[in-house]
Amino acid sequence: MSMRVVVFLPNWIGDAVMATPALRSLRRGFAQAQIIGVLRPAVAELLRGTPWLDELLYHDPRRGHHSLEVVRRLRALKAQVAVLMPNSFRTALMAWLAGVRRRVGYRRYGRGWLLTDPLAPPRQGRKLLRHPMVSYYLALAYQLGCPQESPHLELATTEQDRQMADQVAQKLQLRCWHQVVVLNSSGAFGASKLWPPEHFAQLARKIANELGMQVLVICGPQERDVAHRIVQLAAHPEVKTLAGGPLSLGLSKECVRRCRLMVSTDSGPRHFAVAFGTPVVSLFGPTPPIWGANPTACEVPMMVSGLSCLGCHRRRCPLGHHRCMTQLSVEAVWQAVLRLLEQSQPKAA
């Protein structure tokens, strides 16, 4: 029987993208093993087309994929190694109940006794240090003796994704992807990450008027109304959105892969740009840039200066003013767009 390695993937889309270097390292380190991913269905869609996981087990109790079902399946598979990317107590308990002999994860939330290889998170004294998540996940693979890996994020798209993007281009009359700027206004984490729709609309209008480029606002199913509002406020024929048609993570990935530049909140699709080498202007407020920092990114991070509450990591502004995002001016982001366009070259068709 070949070795079986189970990897509990992060739940958030952005975190899952930042885990891709660790997945590459695990695949190289366990080249002959069967690698099983325990993940949410959305993360499975995100990773579609990549070669690292041999089998998928869905785990999302909110959608009927319960923990005990995963435990029973892992027991039947007799997995020998578990890599726990989420810091939750639940994932460690699941691996322990499944009888996985070696369990690698960070010593957080009282779960250290459930792990055979408990890693200490980066600290300064008793205080947890903010640390790039790419390195955080790679350390788990290195604990198992897997080879060193580049921090380069990696995603793939499928033929279906490419066909959907072709259909979008035809329907919305996108003339040339090298002249398209994608805007991403999403923030599944919470309202604190959102840049005002009025700001996005002003930026979109400036891009269309002053650069002669087309603007495409991407969105998820829960963000259609915001995307439509940005287009309505922009009131320009070259500002368009995906919100009126079928949506998928694969379509969003392919649009980001093809476009000239992206402006994004600190949410999952921002990491698509880093993975595909698309220049990106990233808008930060409640989350510090260090968590998503990547030396391979073609990125200009934007953040208001002088606010003592920056990086609070709250889902909603605890002070009620949301200045970290509302005071991030359209003009400042516009200048970052111009700078990044000047510094970077269009990708090959």
ZADO-1210 file (C-alpha; in nm, 4 decimals, padded with zeros to 6 digits):
<atoms>
<atom x="00.0000" y="00.0000" z="00.0000" code="MET" pos="1"/>
<atom x="00.1400" y="00.3432" z="-00.0966" code="SER" pos="2"/>
<atom x="00.1779" y="00.6149" z="00.1615" code="MET" pos="3"/>
<atom x="-00.1224" y="00.8417" z="00.2035" code="ARG" pos="4"/>
<atom x="-00.0776" y="01.2043" z="00.3076" code="VAL" pos="5"/>
<atom x="-00.3819" y="01.4126" z="00.4016" code="VAL" pos="6"/>
<atom x="-00.3649" y="01.7905" z="00.3733" code="VAL" pos="7"/>
<atom x="-00.6255" y="02.0036" z="00.5470" code="PHE" pos="8"/>
<atom x="-00.6463" y="02.3107" z="00.3224" code="LEU" pos="9"/>
<atom x="-00.7225" y="02.6674" z="00.4370" code="PRO" pos="10"/>
<atom x="-01.0874" y="02.7709" z="00.4214" code="ASN" pos="11"/>
<atom x="-01.0382" y="03.1194" z="00.2760" code="TRP" pos="12"/>
<atom x="-00.9739" y="03.1549" z="-00.0975" code="ILE" pos="13"/>
<atom x="-00.6804" y="03.3930" z="-00.0541" code="GLY" pos="14"/>
<atom x="-00.5154" y="03.1718" z="00.2073" code="ASP" pos="15"/>
<atom x="-00.5588" y="02.8688" z="-00.0180" code="ALA" pos="16"/>
<atom x="-00.3756" y="03.0489" z="-00.3005" code="VAL" pos="17"/>
<atom x="-00.0938" y="03.1363" z="-00.0594" code="MET" pos="18"/>
<atom x="-00.0708" y="02.7670" z="00.0334" code="ALA" pos="19"/>
<atom x="00.0166" y="02.6629" z="-00.3247" code="THR" pos="20"/>
<atom x="00.3967" y="02.6786" z="-00.2751" code="PRO" pos="21"/>
<atom x="00.3552" y="02.4426" z="00.0222" code="ALA" pos="22"/>
<atom x="00.1457" y="02.2086" z="-00.1939" code="LEU" pos="23"/>
<atom x="00.4228" y="02.2055" z="-00.4554" code="ARG" pos="24"/>
<atom x="00.6781" y="02.1218" z="-00.1875" code="SER" pos="25"/>
<atom x="00.4596" y="01.8416" z="-00.0480" code="LEU" pos="26"/>
<atom x="00.4057" y="01.6973" z="-00.3948" code="ARG" pos="27"/>
<atom x="00.7801" y="01.6898" z="-00.4589" code="ARG" pos="28"/>
<atom x="00.8558" y="01.5517" z="-00.1150" code="GLY" pos="29"/>
<atom x="00.5949" y="01.2749" z="-00.1421" code="PHE" pos="30"/>
<atom x="00.6241" y="01.2060" z="-00.5138" code="ALA" pos="31"/>
<atom x="00.5043" y="00.8444" z="-00.4846" code="GLN" pos="32"/>
<atom x="00.2402" y="00.9043" z="-00.2176" code="ALA" pos="33"/>
<atom x="-00.1318" y="00.9574" z="-00.2569" code="GLN" pos="34"/>
<atom x="-00.2053" y="01.3132" z="-00.1410" code="ILE" pos="35"/>
<atom x="-00.5606" y="01.3699" z="-00.0205" code="ILE" pos="36"/>
<atom x="-00.6988" y="01.7213" z="00.0205" code="GLY" pos="37"/>
<atom x="-00.9623" y="01.7985" z="00.2841" code="VAL" pos="38"/>
<atom x="-01.1173" y="02.1231" z="00.1723" code="LEU" pos="39"/>
<atom x="-01.4269" y="02.3292" z="00.1042" code="ARG" pos="40"/>
<atom x="-01.5922" y="02.2919" z="-00.2385" code="PRO" pos="41"/>
<atom x="-01.4965" y="02.6504" z="-00.3280" code="ALA" pos="42"/>
<atom x="-01.1295" y="02.5746" z="-00.2617" code="VAL" pos="43"/>
<atom x="-01.1584" y="02.2659" z="-00.4819" code="ALA" pos="44"/>
<atom x="-01.2900" y="02.4884" z="-00.7621" code="GLU" pos="45"/>
<atom x="-01.0036" y="02.7305" z="-00.7019" code="LEU" pos="46"/>
<atom x="-00.7408" y="02.4542" z="-00.7379" code="LEU" pos="47"/>
<atom x="-00.9009" y="02.2899" z="-01.0414" code="ARG" pos="48"/>
<atom x="-00.6370" y="02.2217" z="-01.3057" code="GLY" pos="49"/>
<atom x="-00.3449" y="02.1959" z="-01.0633" code="THR" pos="50"/>
<atom x="-00.1553" y="01.8655" z="-01.0196" code="PRO" pos="51"/>
<atom x="-00.0896" y="01.8393" z="-00.6464" code="TRP" pos="52"/>
<atom x="-00.3907" y="01.6559" z="-00.4989" code="LEU" pos="53"/>
<atom x="-00.4872" y="01.3018" z="-00.5970" code="ASP" pos="54"/>
<atom x="-00.8185" y="01.2862" z="-00.4106" code="GLU" pos="55"/>
<atom x="-01.0545" y="01.5422" z="-00.2586" code="LEU" pos="56"/>
<atom x="-01.2662" y="01.5118" z="00.0549" code="LEU" pos="57"/>
<atom x="-01.5109" y="01.7955" z="00.1046" code="TYR" pos="58"/>
<atom x="-01.5428" y="01.9388" z="00.4534" code="HIS" pos="59"/>
<atom x="-01.7940" y="02.2184" z="00.5051" code="ASP" pos="60"/>
<atom x="-02.0479" y="02.1452" z="00.7814" code="PRO" pos="61"/>
<atom x="-02.2571" y="02.4445" z="00.6716" code="ARG" pos="62"/>
<atom x="-02.3218" y="02.2661" z="00.3407" code="ARG" pos="63"/>
<atom x="-02.3698" y="01.9127" z="00.4670" code="GLY" pos="64"/>
<atom x="-02.0082" y="01.7913" z="00.4491" code="HIS" pos="65"/>
<atom x="-01.9700" y="01.6932" z="00.8144" code="HIS" pos="66"/>
<atom x="-01.6533" y="01.6327" z="01.0156" code="SER" pos="67"/>
<atom x="-01.7364" y="01.2753" z="01.1221" code="LEU" pos="68"/>
<atom x="-01.7878" y="01.1718" z="00.7607" code="GLU" pos="69"/>
<atom x="-01.4368" y="01.2958" z="00.6799" code="VAL" pos="70"/>
<atom x="-01.2966" y="01.1177" z="00.9864" code="VAL" pos="71"/>
<atom x="-01.4583" y="00.7887" z="00.8802" code="ARG" pos="72"/>
<atom x="-01.3235" y="00.8248" z="00.5270" code="ARG" pos="73"/>
<atom x="-00.9710" y="00.9006" z="00.6487" code="LEU" pos="74"/>
<atom x="-00.9831" y="00.6001" z="00.8831" code="ARG" pos="75"/>
<atom x="-01.0766" y="00.3819" z="00.5882" code="ALA" pos="76"/>
<atom x="-00.7929" y="00.5264" z="00.3794" code="LEU" pos="77"/>
<atom x="-00.5411" y="00.4695" z="00.6627" code="LYS" pos="78"/>
<atom x="-00.3618" y="00.8000" z="00.6028" code="ALA" pos="79"/>
<atom x="-00.0189" y="00.8039" z="00.7687" code="GLN" pos="80"/>
<atom x="00.0575" y="01.1788" z="00.7663" code="VAL" pos="81"/>
<atom x="-00.1665" y="01.4822" z="00.8200" code="ALA" pos="82"/>
<atom x="-00.0666" y="01.8410" z="00.7381" code="VAL" pos="83"/>
<atom x="-00.2912" y="02.0904" z="00.9159" code="LEU" pos="84"/>
<atom x="-00.2844" y="02.4287" z="00.7436" code="MET" pos="85"/>
<atom x="-00.5766" y="02.5828" z="00.9382" code="PRO" pos="86"/>
<atom x="-00.4984" y="02.6604" z="01.3018" code="ASN" pos="87"/>
<atom x="-00.8328" y="02.5280" z="01.4248" code="SER" pos="88"/>
<atom x="-00.8728" y="02.2796" z="01.7091" code="PHE" pos="89"/>
<atom x="-01.1277" y="02.0913" z="01.4963" code="ARG" pos="90"/>
<atom x="-00.8833" y="01.9914" z="01.2210" code="THR" pos="91"/>
<atom x="-00.6334" y="01.8556" z="01.4752" code="ALA" pos="92"/>
<atom x="-00.9083" y="01.6585" z="01.6499" code="LEU" pos="93"/>
<atom x="-01.0278" y="01.5156" z="01.3164" code="MET" pos="94"/>
<atom x="-00.6766" y="01.3964" z="01.2254" code="ALA" pos="95"/>
<atom x="-00.6346" y="01.2430" z="01.5730" code="TRP" pos="96"/>
<atom x="-00.9741" y="01.0685" z="01.5606" code="LEU" pos="97"/>
<atom x="-00.8920" y="00.9368" z="01.2133" code="ALA" pos="98"/>
<atom x="-00.5873" y="00.7595" z="01.3557" code="GLY" pos="99"/>
<atom x="-00.3324" y="00.9469" z="01.1436" code="VAL" pos="100"/>
<atom x="00.0019" y="00.8595" z="01.2991" code="ARG" pos="101"/>
<atom x="00.1941" y="01.1795" z="01.2227" code="ARG" pos="102"/>
<atom x="00.0110" y="01.5123" z="01.2602" code="ARG" pos="103"/>
<atom x="00.1913" y="01.8351" z="01.1683" code="VAL" pos="104"/>
<atom x="00.0526" y="02.1777" z="01.2538" code="GLY" pos="105"/>
<atom x="00.1005" y="02.4946" z="01.4562" code="TYR" pos="106"/>
<atom x="00.0605" y="02.4888" z="01.8320" code="ARG" pos="107"/>
<atom x="-00.2425" y="02.7179" z="01.8547" code="ARG" pos="108"/>
<atom x="-00.5760" y="02.7278" z="02.0383" code="TYR" pos="109"/>
<atom x="-00.4873" y="02.4565" z="02.2896" code="GLY" pos="110"/>
<atom x="-00.4399" y="02.1813" z="02.0317" code="ARG" pos="111"/>
<atom x="-00.0685" y="02.1109" z="02.0813" code="GLY" pos="112"/>
<atom x="-00.1351" y="01.7796" z="02.2589" code="TRP" pos="113"/>
<atom x="-00.3171" y="01.6512" z="01.9487" code="LEU" pos="114"/>
<atom x="-00.0100" y="01.7020" z="01.7286" code="LEU" pos="115"/>
<atom x="00.2979" y="01.4824" z="01.6917" code="THR" pos="116"/>
<atom x="00.4897" y="01.7699" z="01.5284" code="ASP" pos="117"/>
<atom x="00.3694" y="02.0930" z="01.6907" code="PRO" pos="118"/>
<atom x="00.5345" y="02.3975" z="01.5350" code="LEU" pos="119"/>
<atom x="00.5681" y="02.7180" z="01.7354" code="ALA" pos="120"/>
<atom x="00.4202" y="03.0174" z="01.5493" code="PRO" pos="121"/>
<atom x="00.6540" y="03.3153" z="01.5010" code="PRO" pos="122"/>
<atom x="00.6590" y="03.5238" z="01.8213" code="ARG" pos="123"/>
<atom x="00.8396" y="03.8127" z="01.9799" code="GLN" pos="124"/>
<atom x="00.8224" y="03.7327" z="02.3469" code="GLY" pos="125"/>
<atom x="00.4612" y="03.6361" z="02.4098" code="ARG" pos="126"/>
<atom x="00.3282" y="03.8372" z="02.1167" code="LYS" pos="127"/>
<atom x="00.2477" y="03.6650" z="01.7862" code="LEU" pos="128"/>
<atom x="00.4386" y="03.8193" z="01.4984" code="LEU" pos="129"/>
<atom x="00.2690" y="03.9146" z="01.1743" code="ARG" pos="130"/>
<atom x="00.4316" y="03.6899" z="00.9187" code="HIS" pos="131"/>
<atom x="00.3907" y="03.6154" z="00.5440" code="PRO" pos="132"/>
<atom x="00.1427" y="03.3288" z="00.5101" code="MET" pos="133"/>
<atom x="00.3403" y="03.1720" z="00.2255" code="VAL" pos="134"/>
<atom x="00.6324" y="03.1113" z="00.4640" code="SER" pos="135"/>
<atom x="00.3924" y="03.0036" z="00.7396" code="TYR" pos="136"/>
<atom x="00.2507" y="02.7226" z="00.5233" code="TYR" pos="137"/>
<atom x="00.5854" y="02.6246" z="00.3716" code="LEU" pos="138"/>
<atom x="00.7253" y="02.5604" z="00.7199" code="ALA" pos="139"/>
<atom x="00.4743" y="02.2755" z="00.7584" code="LEU" pos="140"/>
<atom x="00.6098" y="02.1035" z="00.4472" code="ALA" pos="141"/>
<atom x="00.9695" y="02.1616" z="00.5576" code="TYR" pos="142"/>
<atom x="00.8926" y="01.9976" z="00.8929" code="GLN" pos="143"/>
<atom x="00.8290" y="01.6791" z="00.6954" code="LEU" pos="144"/>
<atom x="01.1602" y="01.7075" z="00.5103" code="GLY" pos="145"/>
<atom x="01.0075" y="01.8309" z="00.1843" code="CYS" pos="146"/>
<atom x="01.2320" y="02.0339" z="-00.0507" code="PRO" pos="147"/>
<atom x="01.2678" y="02.4113" z="-00.0500" code="GLN" pos="148"/>
<atom x="01.0226" y="02.5867" z="-00.2796" code="GLU" pos="149"/>
<atom x="00.9903" y="02.9266" z="-00.4450" code="SER" pos="150"/>
<atom x="00.7269" y="03.1519" z="-00.2837" code="PRO" pos="151"/>
<atom x="00.5700" y="03.1978" z="-00.6281" code="HIS" pos="152"/>
<atom x="00.1927" y="03.1438" z="-00.6084" code="LEU" pos="153"/>
<atom x="00.0475" y="02.9149" z="-00.8722" code="GLU" pos="154"/>
<atom x="-00.2987" y="02.8556" z="-01.0162" code="LEU" pos="155"/>
<atom x="-00.4368" y="02.7069" z="-01.3373" code="ALA" pos="156"/>
<atom x="-00.7401" y="02.7570" z="-01.5558" code="THR" pos="157"/>
<atom x="-00.9331" y="02.4999" z="-01.7559" code="THR" pos="158"/>
<atom x="-01.0618" y="02.4910" z="-02.1114" code="GLU" pos="159"/>
<atom x="-01.4107" y="02.5623" z="-01.9758" code="GLN" pos="160"/>
<atom x="-01.2787" y="02.8734" z="-01.7967" code="ASP" pos="161"/>
<atom x="-01.1176" y="02.9934" z="-02.1182" code="ARG" pos="162"/>
<atom x="-01.4360" y="02.9385" z="-02.3188" code="GLN" pos="163"/>
<atom x="-01.6388" y="03.1322" z="-02.0614" code="MET" pos="164"/>
<atom x="-01.3909" y="03.4225" z="-02.0797" code="ALA" pos="165"/>
<atom x="-01.4172" y="03.4206" z="-02.4597" code="ASP" pos="166"/>
<atom x="-01.7963" y="03.4404" z="-02.4302" code="GLN" pos="167"/>
<atom x="-01.7702" y="03.7277" z="-02.1809" code="VAL" pos="168"/>
<atom x="-01.5363" y="03.9173" z="-02.4126" code="ALA" pos="169"/>
<atom x="-01.7815" y="03.8778" z="-02.6997" code="GLN" pos="170"/>
<atom x="-02.0903" y="03.9680" z="-02.4939" code="LYS" pos="171"/>
<atom x="-01.9328" y="04.2729" z="-02.3272" code="LEU" pos="172"/>
<atom x="-01.7391" y="04.3767" z="-02.6383" code="GLN" pos="173"/>
<atom x="-01.3984" y="04.3624" z="-02.4747" code="LEU" pos="174"/>
<atom x="-01.1765" y="04.4478" z="-02.7676" code="ARG" pos="175"/>
<atom x="-00.8355" y="04.3451" z="-02.6363" code="CYS" pos="176"/>
<atom x="-00.7533" y="04.1966" z="-02.2964" code="TRP" pos="177"/>
<atom x="-00.4214" y="04.3893" z="-02.2937" code="HIS" pos="178"/>
<atom x="-00.6327" y="04.7049" z="-02.2680" code="GLN" pos="179"/>
<atom x="-00.8601" y="04.5817" z="-01.9871" code="VAL" pos="180"/>
<atom x="-00.8227" y="04.6802" z="-01.6213" code="VAL" pos="181"/>
<atom x="-01.0038" y="04.4487" z="-01.3796" code="VAL" pos="182"/>
<atom x="-01.1540" y="04.5908" z="-01.0597" code="LEU" pos="183"/>
<atom x="-01.2287" y="04.3623" z="-00.7670" code="ASN" pos="184"/>
<atom x="-01.4387" y="04.5191" z="-00.4907" code="SER" pos="185"/>
<atom x="-01.5082" y="04.2004" z="-00.2925" code="SER" pos="186"/>
<atom x="-01.4454" y="04.1308" z="00.0745" code="GLY" pos="187"/>
<atom x="-01.5922" y="03.8044" z="00.1990" code="ALA" pos="188"/>
<atom x="-01.4016" y="03.8537" z="00.5266" code="PHE" pos="189"/>
<atom x="-01.6215" y="04.1511" z="00.6179" code="GLY" pos="190"/>
<atom x="-01.7283" y="04.5058" z="00.5353" code="ALA" pos="191"/>
<atom x="-01.4101" y="04.6510" z="00.6864" code="SER" pos="192"/>
<atom x="-01.2081" y="04.5527" z="00.3760" code="LYS" pos="193"/>
<atom x="-01.4346" y="04.7288" z="00.1270" code="LEU" pos="194"/>
<atom x="-01.3372" y="05.0416" z="-00.0658" code="TRP" pos="195"/>
<atom x="-01.6472" y="05.2573" z="-00.1316" code="PRO" pos="196"/>
<atom x="-01.8286" y="05.1840" z="-00.4612" code="PRO" pos="197"/>
<atom x="-01.8185" y="05.5579" z="-00.5342" code="GLU" pos="198"/>
<atom x="-01.4377" y="05.5477" z="-00.5214" code="HIS" pos="199"/>
<atom x="-01.4225" y="05.2466" z="-00.7542" code="PHE" pos="200"/>
<atom x="-01.6623" y="05.4225" z="-00.9943" code="ALA" pos="201"/>
<atom x="-01.4516" y="05.7395" z="-01.0049" code="GLN" pos="202"/>
<atom x="-01.1383" y="05.5346" z="-01.0669" code="LEU" pos="203"/>
<atom x="-01.3068" y="05.3335" z="-01.3435" code="ALA" pos="204"/>
<atom x="-01.4214" y="05.6534" z="-01.5157" code="ARG" pos="205"/>
<atom x="-01.0686" y="05.8005" z="-01.5032" code="LYS" pos="206"/>
<atom x="-00.9185" y="05.4818" z="-01.6494" code="ILE" pos="207"/>
<atom x="-01.1713" y="05.4814" z="-01.9337" code="ALA" pos="208"/>
<atom x="-01.1539" y="05.8563" z="-02.0049" code="ASN" pos="209"/>
<atom x="-00.7852" y="05.9300" z="-01.9583" code="GLU" pos="210"/>
<atom x="-00.6232" y="05.6026" z="-02.0644" code="LEU" pos="211"/>
<atom x="-00.8757" y="05.4871" z="-02.3233" code="GLY" pos="212"/>
<atom x="-00.8806" y="05.1432" z="-02.1586" code="MET" pos="213"/>
<atom x="-01.1797" y="04.9247" z="-02.0799" code="GLN" pos="214"/>
<atom x="-01.2717" y="04.8360" z="-01.7221" code="VAL" pos="215"/>
<atom x="-01.4210" y="04.5052" z="-01.6091" code="LEU" pos="216"/>
<atom x="-01.5679" y="04.4746" z="-01.2586" code="VAL" pos="217"/>
<atom x="-01.5544" y="04.1131" z="-01.1423" code="ILE" pos="218"/>
<atom x="-01.7589" y="03.9776" z="-00.8525" code="CYS" pos="219"/>
<atom x="-01.8903" y="03.6728" z="-00.6722" code="GLY" pos="220"/>
<atom x="-02.2576" y="03.5725" z="-00.6439" code="PRO" pos="221"/>
<atom x="-02.3036" y="03.7772" z="-00.3239" code="GLN" pos="222"/>
<atom x="-02.1460" y="04.0895" z="-00.4774" code="GLU" pos="223"/>
<atom x="-02.3545" y="04.1387" z="-00.7912" code="ARG" pos="224"/>
<atom x="-02.5381" y="04.4424" z="-00.6514" code="ASP" pos="225"/>
<atom x="-02.2142" y="04.6223" z="-00.5620" code="VAL" pos="226"/>
<atom x="-02.0651" y="04.5480" z="-00.9046" code="ALA" pos="227"/>
<atom x="-02.3773" y="04.6811" z="-01.0789" code="HIS" pos="228"/>
<atom x="-02.3655" y="04.9925" z="-00.8593" code="ARG" pos="229"/>
<atom x="-02.0042" y="05.0652" z="-00.9555" code="ILE" pos="230"/>
<atom x="-02.0944" y="05.0431" z="-01.3243" code="VAL" pos="231"/>
<atom x="-02.4012" y="05.2645" z="-01.2782" code="GLN" pos="232"/>
<atom x="-02.2056" y="05.5275" z="-01.0855" code="LEU" pos="233"/>
<atom x="-01.9209" y="05.5232" z="-01.3399" code="ALA" pos="234"/>
<atom x="-02.1748" y="05.5964" z="-01.6149" code="ALA" pos="235"/>
<atom x="-01.9276" y="05.5169" z="-01.8925" code="HIS" pos="236"/>
<atom x="-01.9849" y="05.2743" z="-02.1819" code="PRO" pos="237"/>
<atom x="-01.6399" y="05.1191" z="-02.1396" code="GLU" pos="238"/>
<atom x="-01.6986" y="05.0215" z="-01.7751" code="VAL" pos="239"/>
<atom x="-01.8546" y="04.6756" z="-01.7664" code="LYS" pos="240"/>
<atom x="-01.9195" y="04.3929" z="-01.5202" code="THR" pos="241"/>
<atom x="-01.9520" y="04.0163" z="-01.4984" code="LEU" pos="242"/>
<atom x="-02.2499" y="04.0593" z="-01.2653" code="ALA" pos="243"/>
<atom x="-02.5109" y="04.0147" z="-01.5374" code="GLY" pos="244"/>
<atom x="-02.4106" y="03.6618" z="-01.6341" code="GLY" pos="245"/>
<atom x="-02.3011" y="03.3239" z="-01.4968" code="PRO" pos="246"/>
<atom x="-02.0230" y="03.3483" z="-01.2383" code="LEU" pos="247"/>
<atom x="-01.7505" y="03.1093" z="-01.1281" code="SER" pos="248"/>
<atom x="-01.4101" y="03.1213" z="-00.9663" code="LEU" pos="249"/>
<atom x="-01.2676" y="02.9777" z="-01.2862" code="GLY" pos="250"/>
<atom x="-01.4075" y="03.2655" z="-01.4926" code="LEU" pos="251"/>
<atom x="-01.2704" y="03.5223" z="-01.2474" code="SER" pos="252"/>
<atom x="-00.9287" y="03.3536" z="-01.2560" code="LYS" pos="253"/>
<atom x="-00.9193" y="03.3588" z="-01.6347" code="GLU" pos="254"/>
<atom x="-01.0228" y="03.7258" z="-01.6525" code="CYS" pos="255"/>
<atom x="-00.7486" y="03.8186" z="-01.4059" code="VAL" pos="256"/>
<atom x="-00.4977" y="03.6041" z="-01.5945" code="ARG" pos="257"/>
<atom x="-00.5723" y="03.7820" z="-01.9232" code="ARG" pos="258"/>
<atom x="-00.6089" y="04.1451" z="-01.8139" code="CYS" pos="259"/>
<atom x="-00.3450" y="04.4207" z="-01.8247" code="ARG" pos="260"/>
<atom x="-00.3763" y="04.5261" z="-01.4611" code="LEU" pos="261"/>
<atom x="-00.5947" y="04.4744" z="-01.1557" code="MET" pos="262"/>
<atom x="-00.7079" y="04.6997" z="-00.8708" code="VAL" pos="263"/>
<atom x="-00.8294" y="04.4943" z="-00.5777" code="SER" pos="264"/>
<atom x="-00.9273" y="04.4976" z="-00.2153" code="THR" pos="265"/>
<atom x="-00.7344" y="04.2561" z="00.0059" code="ASP" pos="266"/>
<atom x="-00.9535" y="03.9586" z="-00.0824" code="SER" pos="267"/>
<atom x="-00.9158" y="03.6257" z="-00.2601" code="GLY" pos="268"/>
<atom x="-00.9017" y="03.7496" z="-00.6222" code="PRO" pos="269"/>
<atom x="-00.6108" y="03.9797" z="-00.5365" code="ARG" pos="270"/>
<atom x="-00.3995" y="03.6639" z="-00.5006" code="HIS" pos="271"/>
<atom x="-00.5100" y="03.5447" z="-00.8467" code="PHE" pos="272"/>
<atom x="-00.3172" y="03.8406" z="-00.9889" code="ALA" pos="273"/>
<atom x="-00.0015" y="03.7456" z="-00.7978" code="VAL" pos="274"/>
<atom x="-00.0330" y="03.3831" z="-00.9128" code="ALA" pos="275"/>
<atom x="-00.0717" y="03.4781" z="-01.2808" code="PHE" pos="276"/>
<atom x="00.1881" y="03.7563" z="-01.2849" code="GLY" pos="277"/>
<atom x="-00.0742" y="04.0262" z="-01.3415" code="THR" pos="278"/>
<atom x="00.0242" y="04.3685" z="-01.2029" code="PRO" pos="279"/>
<atom x="-00.2024" y="04.4599" z="-00.9111" code="VAL" pos="280"/>
<atom x="-00.2744" y="04.7678" z="-00.7001" code="VAL" pos="281"/>
<atom x="-00.3866" y="04.6293" z="-00.3629" code="SER" pos="282"/>
<atom x="-00.6012" y="04.8280" z="-00.1187" code="LEU" pos="283"/>
<atom x="-00.5290" y="04.7593" z="00.2492" code="PHE" pos="284"/>
<atom x="-00.6916" y="04.8809" z="00.5695" code="GLY" pos="285"/>
<atom x="-00.7924" y="04.6352" z="00.8413" code="PRO" pos="286"/>
<atom x="-00.5366" y="04.3766" z="00.7299" code="THR" pos="287"/>
<atom x="-00.1624" y="04.4472" z="00.7159" code="PRO" pos="288"/>
<atom x="00.0188" y="04.3864" z="00.3836" code="PRO" pos="289"/>
<atom x="00.2788" y="04.1627" z="00.5532" code="ILE" pos="290"/>
<atom x="00.0422" y="03.8616" z="00.5649" code="TRP" pos="291"/>
<atom x="00.0114" y="03.8490" z="00.1862" code="GLY" pos="292"/>
<atom x="00.3586" y="03.9791" z="00.1071" code="ALA" pos="293"/>
<atom x="00.5317" y="03.7940" z="-00.1755" code="ASN" pos="294"/>
<atom x="00.8652" y="03.8855" z="-00.3369" code="PRO" pos="295"/>
<atom x="00.7460" y="03.7536" z="-00.6737" code="THR" pos="296"/>
<atom x="00.4435" y="03.9878" z="-00.6920" code="ALA" pos="297"/>
<atom x="00.4197" y="04.2801" z="-00.9335" code="CYS" pos="298"/>
<atom x="00.2261" y="04.4859" z="-00.6823" code="GLU" pos="299"/>
<atom x="00.1773" y="04.8337" z="-00.5396" code="VAL" pos="300"/>
<atom x="00.0244" y="04.8088" z="-00.1900" code="PRO" pos="301"/>
<atom x="-00.1886" y="05.1100" z="-00.0893" code="MET" pos="302"/>
<atom x="-00.2669" y="05.2105" z="00.2685" code="MET" pos="303"/>
<atom x="-00.3698" y="05.5309" z="00.4431" code="VAL" pos="304"/>
<atom x="-00.0920" y="05.6651" z="00.6653" code="SER" pos="305"/>
<atom x="-00.1239" y="05.8096" z="01.0119" code="GLY" pos="306"/>
<atom x="-00.4164" y="05.6067" z="01.1472" code="LEU" pos="307"/>
<atom x="-00.3458" y="05.4342" z="01.4777" code="SER" pos="308"/>
<atom x="-00.6166" y="05.1748" z="01.4119" code="CYS" pos="309"/>
<atom x="-00.4667" y="05.0363" z="01.0870" code="LEU" pos="310"/>
<atom x="-00.4433" y="04.6586" z="01.0726" code="GLY" pos="311"/>
<atom x="-00.7114" y="04.5959" z="01.3377" code="CYS" pos="312"/>
<atom x="-00.8236" y="04.2774" z="01.1552" code="HIS" pos="313"/>
<atom x="-01.1881" y="04.3308" z="01.2503" code="ARG" pos="314"/>
<atom x="-01.4699" y="04.2314" z="01.0176" code="ARG" pos="315"/>
<atom x="-01.6393" y="04.5664" z="01.0791" code="ARG" pos="316"/>
<atom x="-01.4807" y="04.8927" z="01.1842" code="CYS" pos="317"/>
<atom x="-01.4919" y="04.8873" z="01.5667" code="PRO" pos="318"/>
<atom x="-01.4767" y="05.2699" z="01.5744" code="LEU" pos="319"/>
<atom x="-01.7585" y="05.3147" z="01.3231" code="GLY" pos="320"/>
<atom x="-01.5735" y="05.5538" z="01.0887" code="HIS" pos="321"/>
<atom x="-01.3980" y="05.3110" z="00.8463" code="HIS" pos="322"/>
<atom x="-01.1395" y="05.5795" z="00.7669" code="ARG" pos="323"/>
<atom x="-00.8737" y="05.3241" z="00.6702" code="CYS" pos="324"/>
<atom x="-01.0673" y="05.2648" z="00.3479" code="MET" pos="325"/>
<atom x="-01.2793" y="05.5766" z="00.2948" code="THR" pos="326"/>
<atom x="-00.9730" y="05.8032" z="00.3273" code="GLN" pos="327"/>
<atom x="-00.7768" y="05.5999" z="00.0737" code="LEU" pos="328"/>
<atom x="-00.8236" y="05.8529" z="-00.2053" code="SER" pos="329"/>
<atom x="-00.9100" y="05.7877" z="-00.5675" code="VAL" pos="330"/>
<atom x="-00.6226" y="06.0148" z="-00.6717" code="GLU" pos="331"/>
<atom x="-00.3669" y="05.8114" z="-00.4742" code="ALA" pos="332"/>
<atom x="-00.4891" y="05.4848" z="-00.6278" code="VAL" pos="333"/>
<atom x="-00.4978" y="05.6459" z="-00.9735" code="TRP" pos="334"/>
<atom x="-00.1326" y="05.7481" z="-00.9397" code="GLN" pos="335"/>
<atom x="-00.0453" y="05.3913" z="-00.8358" code="ALA" pos="336"/>
<atom x="-00.2238" y="05.2603" z="-01.1467" code="VAL" pos="337"/>
<atom x="-00.0215" y="05.4952" z="-01.3691" code="LEU" pos="338"/>
<atom x="00.3034" y="05.3993" z="-01.1957" code="ARG" pos="339"/>
<atom x="00.2387" y="05.0273" z="-01.2316" code="LEU" pos="340"/>
<atom x="00.1369" y="05.0577" z="-01.5966" code="LEU" pos="341"/>
<atom x="00.4601" y="05.2439" z="-01.6658" code="GLU" pos="342"/>
<atom x="00.6757" y="04.9954" z="-01.4760" code="GLN" pos="343"/>
<atom x="00.5269" y="04.6732" z="-01.6161" code="SER" pos="344"/>
<atom x="00.4952" y="04.5297" z="-01.9644" code="GLN" pos="345"/>
<atom x="00.1804" y="04.3756" z="-02.1156" code="PRO" pos="346"/>
<atom x="00.1840" y="03.9961" z="-02.1031" code="LYS" pos="347"/>
<atom x="00.2147" y="03.7933" z="-02.4197" code="ALA" pos="348"/>
<atom x="-00.1175" y="03.7047" z="-02.5799" code="ALA" pos="349"/>
</atoms>
